[in-house]
Amino acid sequence: MNMSNRLSKRHAAERRLHFFGVLSVVTAVAMLVLLFSNIVIHGHSAFFHSEVKLHISFDSSVIDPSGARDRQTLKRADYQSLIRASLMDSFPEVRKRRDIRKLVKLISRGASFQLQRMVLKKPSLIGTTANVWVTSSDTVDMFQKGQFDFNATESNRGISSKEVSWIHKLQSDGALRKVFNWRFFSSGDSREPELAGVGGALVGSALTMLVTLLVAFPLGVMTAIYLQEFAPQNHWTDWVEVNINNLAAVPSIVFGLLGLAVFLSIMELPRSAPIVGGLTLALMTLPTIIITSRVAIGAVPPSLREAALAIGASPLQTVIHHVLPAAMPGILTGSIIGMARAVGETAPLLMIGMVAFIVDIPTSVDDPSTVLPVQIYIWADSPERGFAEKTSAAIMVLLLFLVFMNGLAIYLRKRLERRW
């Protein structure tokens, strides 16, 4: 009877353990789905933006009074006045100066640069009229996406009744549409939400990760090879190993302080540049690469080393030609996971000034730049309504990049691993 009771209790305990295990997995998956769903719901609309059709008269007296077709003259022309004239023709009832200013604000400030690029590309437009689709303001875009609460009072909802009537007129005239927002991937940051994009941050992240990889990977692998294969076992190497393990657990902001002190204050490298960000993240990633590389090298069967040494290979040749290739799947996996952690870091980059407002897309590692996590941080702190969806969309881009890097690690491990 006692044995039967014990078996019953043991089986009940196993069932409870199984239940709580399944419950934990289901809860974790549900939270993950909830998080991703919330991000997608709030961010998917950023991949589309609104455009307004204007009947533009490319007045030669405004664009090129001399008729010389000089590019500098065409660049300096007042294209905003052409947009204003077009809107006045479409809304003849608007005559008050204050209302005219509000009407013009329905069109993005970037629309004048669109007209400028059109004229520079095709000067024959001067003196003609044409229907042109230009980028709308953030107000129109948010209205199109249903982001305004019309149950609130006019002073609290962020859009006036007159602006609503003007937007309805554009809709009824077929002068309002939504198109895919290519600018989001090709442009840098902007004070105007409808013009802001992650292009500059993407390029900055790529350049920063390139510097990180070129510095951390070879140094980390060479350190791991030395410690695992050649270093004598004494108090010195024990002390080094303990400190490497401790560095892997150091908060990332400490590495930011180190980068600030060494790379900016002592070496005087350019502030807010990918080279500084890459070197700082390399310091942070180095312990992870060393630890994972040592584990991968140590997992190679001793028989492989003994066979290479038996046929006359030197210890260095044994490591380079036999041990390292066999350990490479684990080394690459650990390195890519370390890089994936680095690409999502914000704190160390804030310390070295990569939180700056950067409009231009960087072209080299010493150009002013920002990265995706910092761009997300900047947009999340912006009060404009349009930056809320931009923040979620940028998070989606960052998550896709991280999924790609982790998927690449899995692929390389499966592709290169050897069974012993």
N, C-alpha and C positions, 0 to 999 in steps of 0.2 A: 504493500500500500504506500509506503514511504517512497519507494522508487517510482511508482506511478505518479504521485504528487510532484515529485521532483521533475519528472519528464514533462508533466503538464505545465509547470511553472517555466521550465526552460523553453518549451515551445511558445508559451505566451510571451515570454521576453523577446524571443526571436521575431514573433509577429509584430510586437510593438516597435522593435528596432527597424524592421522592414517598413512599417507604416511611417515612422518618423523620417526615415531616409527618403522614401518616395515623396512625403510631404515637403521636405526641404528642397528636393529637386524641382518639384512642381512650383513651389513658391518662388524659387530663384528664376525659373523660366518665365513665370507670370510677371515678376518685377521687370525682367529684361524686356519682355514684349511690351509692357506698359511704358517703359522708358522710351523704347524705339518708336512706339506708336505716337507718343506725345511729341517727339521730335519731328516725325514725318508729318503729322497733322499740322503743326505750326510752321514747318519749314518748306513744304512742297510748293507752296504758292510763290516762293521767291524765285523759282526757276522759270516763271513767266512774268512779264511786265506789260503795262498798258502803253499804247501809242495813240496819238491824236492825229487825224488827217487835217492838214492846213493847206489852203489854197494860197501859195506863196508867189508873190510878184517879185522876181529878182531884178529890182529897179537898178538900172545902171548908174543913176545919179547917186545912189547910196553905196553901191558896191565898188564901182570903178568910174568915178567922175571924169578922169582924164582919158579913159578908153585905152590905156597903154597895156592893160592886162599884166601889170606888174604883180608878182606873187606876194610881195610884202604889202602892197596896197590892198590886195584881195583878202589877206589875212586880217588886216586891221579894220575891215569894213564893219559897220554896225548891223550885224545880222539880227540882233534882238529887235531892232525897229521893224524889220520885215515881218517878224512873228507878231509883233504888236499890231501892225497894220492889217494883217490877215485876220486876227481875232476881232478887231474893230469892225471889219467888213461882215464877219459871221454873226456878230452880236451888236447890231446897230443901236439897240435899245440901251446899251451900257454907255453912259456918258459921264458919270461922276468920276473924278480922279481916283478916289479911294476904291471904287468898284473896278475901275480899269486895272489898277494894280493887282487886285485880287484875281481878276480874269487872266492877266498875264502869268500869274503864279500857278495857273493850272498846267502850264507847260514847263518842263524841266529846264533848268539853266543850261544843261548840256545840249539843248536843241539848237542853239545858235552855232555851236561847234559842228553839229551835224550838217547844217547848211554851209558852213565854211568849208568842210571837207568835200561836199558836193560840188561847190563852185571851183575849188582848187583842182579837183579831178576832172571837171568838165566845164571850162570857162564859157562854153557856148550857151550855158543856161542864162547868162547875164542878158537882161532885156526881154526875157520870156516869163511866162507864168506856168506853174505846175502844181499838181497835188502831191504833197510830201507828207509821209508818215514820220512824225517826230516823237521822241520820248515824252510821256506825260510826267507831271509832278507826282510826288509821293502821295499827295492828297487824292488825286484821281485814281491812282493805282490801288490805294487802300479802299476807296469807295467801290471800285470794280470787284474787289475781293471780299466785300462784305465785312470790313473790319470796323465799321462805325456803329455805335449803339444809338439808334434813333429814338430810343425810349428816354434817353437823357436830354437835358435841356441843351439849347443851341450853344450856350457858352461852355458847356462841359464835353460836348461830343467831338470837338476838334474840326468841325466843318460847318459853314454857315448855310442857311436855307438858300441864299442866292447861288452859292457855289453848287449846291445840289441841283438847282434848276438848270444851271449852265451845263452840268455834266449830263443831265437827262436830255437836254437838247442835242448835245453831241451824240448821245446814244441813238436818239431818234433819227438823226441825220446820217447815221452809219459812219460817223467820223471817229469812232472809238473801237479799238480792238485789243485783244491780248495775244502776244506772240512769245515764243521761247526766248528766254533772257540769256543770250549768248554773252552779253556784257558781264554777267556775273562771273564768268570763267576767264574773261580776257582783260578785265580792267583792274586797277588797283583801288585803294580806299578812296572815299570821297565824303565830304560833309553832307552831300545830298544822298539819301538812301537809295533813290532810284538809279543813281550812277555808280554806287559802290559795288565792288566785286572782290573775289578772292584770288584773282590772277596774280597779283603782286605777292600775296601771302603764299600761294602755291609755289611760285618760283623761289621765294625766299626760303621756304621749307626745304625745297629740293637742294638748293645750294648749301644750306646749313647741314643737311644730312650727308651731303657729299663730303664736306670737310670732316664731319664726325667720323664717317666710315674710313676715309683715307688716313686719319690719325689713329683712331681707336682700334681698328681691326688688326693691322700689322703689329702694332705695339702689344696688343692684348695676346695675340697668338704667340708671338716670340717670347713674351714673359711666361706664358703658360708652358711652352716647350722647355724653357730653361728650368723652371721650378719643378716640373714633373720628371724631366729626363736627365738633367745635368747637375742641378744644384745639390751640394752636399747637405746631408741631414745634420744640422747643428742649430744652435740657438738663434743665429742670425736669420736663417731661412724660416724658422718657426715664427720669429717676430714679424717677418715680412708677410707670411701667410695670414697671420692673425689680423694684421692691419688691412690687408686686401679684403678679407671677409668683413671687417668693420666698415670699410669704405663703401661696400655694397649696400649697407643699411643707413648710411648718412643721409639726412634730408636733402632734397635737391637744391634748396635755396642756399645751403652752405657752399655748394659748388658755384652758385651764382656769385656769392661773395668772393670766392677764390678767383673766379674769372675777372671780377671787377678790380681786384687788387693786383693781379698779375698781368693780365692782357691789356687792361685799359690804363691803370696807373703806372705800372712799371714799363711795359713794352710799348705803351702808347699806340695801340692799334686803333683803327677807326671805330667809333662808337656806333652801335646799332647796325653792325655789318655781319653778314653770314660767317665770315672767317672767325670773328670773336664768338658768336653763338655756337659755331661748330666745334671750336676748341673747348669751350666750356662744357658742352654736352659730351664731348669725347672724354673729358675727365670723369664725368658722371657714369658713362657707359663702360669705361675701361675695367672696373672691378668685375662687372657682370660677365664681360667677354673672357676675362682671365679665368674666372671660376668655372664657367661652362666649358671652356676649352680644355682646362685641366681634367675635368671629369670625362670629357670625350676622349682625350689622349690616354687617360688611365684605363679606360674601358677596352682599349685595343688588347687582344690576347698576347701574353708574353711570348707565346710560341712564334709569333710573327717576327718579333725582335730577334729571338734566338736563331731563327732560320736565316735571317738576313746577316747576322753576325757570323754564322757558321760558314757562309759562302764567301766571306772576306770583306763584307761591307764595313765601313767605319761607323762608329756610333752616330755621327752626323748624317751620313748617307742613309743609315737605317731609319732615322727619324724623318728626314726629308722625303725619301723615296718610298717608304713603306708605312710608317706609323701615321704620318700626317695625312696622306690620302685616305687611310682607313678611318681616321677620326674626323675627317672633313664634314660629313653630314651633321654630326653633333656640334661641331664648331660653328658651322653656318647657321644652324637652328638657334643656338644661343646668341649669336651675334645679331641675327635679325630680330629676335625678341628684345634684345637690349636696345636696338635701334628703334623698334616700335615704341618702347617706353620713352625714349628720348624725343621722338617726334611729337608726343603729346604733352611734353613738359612746358610749363609757363613760368614758374617761379624763378629759375636761374636766368631766363632770358629777360625778365623784368628788371633784374638787378644790373644787367649790362646795357640797358637802354633800348632794347628792341620793342618797346612799347610805343615808340614814336609814331606819329601820323605820317605814313608813307603813301604818296600818290603814285609815283613812278614805279614801274616794274624794274627790279634790279637786273643788271646784265653781268655782274661779276661778283666775286665773294667779298669785295671791299666797298660795294655800293650800300647806301642805307637801305635797310630792309626790315620786314617783319615776318612772322611765321603764323601758321594757321591758329594754333592755340591762343596766341597773343591777339590776333585779329578778332577771334571770338570774344575774348575778354573785353576788347575795346568796344565792340558793337553791343555787347550785353549791358554795358554801362551807358550807352547812348539813350537819350530820352525820346528820340523820334520813333514814331510808331512803326515805320518801315524797317528799322534795324532789328526789330524783334524776330521777324521772319528770316532776315538775313543771318541772324545768329544761329537759328535752328538749321538753316540750310548749310551753313559753314560747318556745323557739327556733323551733319550727314556726310559732307565731303571728307572730313577728318576721319570719321568712323570707317568709311569705305576704304580710305588709304590704309588704315590700321588693319582692316580685314584682309586687304590685299597683301600686306607685308607678312601677316601671320599665315596666310594661305601659301605664300611663297616659301616660308620656312618649312611647312608641312610637305610641300612638293619636293623641295631639295632633299629633305631627310629621306623621303620614300625613294627618290630617284638615285641617291648616292649611297644609301646604307648597304652594308654587306652582312650577310648572315654567317656566323661562325659555328 
